[in-house]
Amino acid sequence: MDQLNLKEQQTFQQIVEQKQMKDFMRLYSNLVSRCFEDCVNDFTSNNLTSKESGCIMKCSEKFLKHSERVGQRFQEQNAMLMQNLQKR
């Protein structure tokens, strides 16, 4: 980033923020889709049953923990890659 002028840095930052928002929205959409499909089965009422609510809570917690774990692994791999590049 040091090689970029101020305008280029701002543009780059804006692109990064847009990508982060897009990634977040994709994560949220996947969470809603997966948990709805797995947990909501009774369409006779416009309210969730207690079983469906519990399933959605467990599903969303599991999904978010998995996503967090994957993110951590990517960070670890990136850190190792950066260390290897610096050694060269």
N, C-alpha and C positions, 0 to 999 in steps of 0.2 A: 504494500500500500504506500510505502514511502516514495515509490517512483511515480506515483500519480499526483497530479496537481489537485487543488482544492475542489474544483468542479468535478473532476473525474472521481475523486474520493466520495463526494456526495452522491453521484450517480451510482457508483458501485454499492454504496451503503443502501440506497433505495432499492436496488435490484435484490440485494441480500434480504432486506426486510420483506419484500414482496414474495420471495421464495419461501421464507419462513412462514409467512401467513398462509400461503398456498399449501405448504406441508402440514400445517396445523389443521387447516380445514379438511384436508384429505384424511388425516388421522381421526378427526371428529366424525366425519361422514362414515368412515369404515367402522368406527365404534358403534355408532347409532344403527347402522345397517346390520352388523353382525349380531348385536345384542337383541335387536328387535326380532330378527328372524329366528334366533335361538330361543327366545323367552316368551314372546307374545303369541298365544295360541287361541285365546278366547275372544272372539269378536262380537259376542252377544251384548257387551256393555261397553260404554265409552270410558270406563275406569279400568285400571289394572287390578288384577287380583293380587292378594298378598304374595302368592307363590310367584307370580310374574314380576312383581316389584323386587322380591328377594333375588330372583334370578338375574334381573337387570343390574342390581347392585353388585353381585358377585362377578357377573360378566364384565362390567365396566372396570372394576378393580383389577381383575385378571388381565384385561386388555391393556390397561394403562401401565401396570407393572411390567408386562412383557415389552411394551414399547420403550419404557424407561431402560430396561435391561439391554435391549438391542442398541439403544443410543449410547449407553455406557461402553458397550463392546466396540462400537464404531470409534468412540473417542480413544479407547485404549489402543486400537489398531492404528489410528491416525498418529498417536503419540509415538508409537514404536516406529512407524514409517518415517516420521520427522527425525527421530534420533538416528536412524540408519542413514538418512540423507545427509545429516550433519557430520557423520563420521567419515564420509567420503571426501 
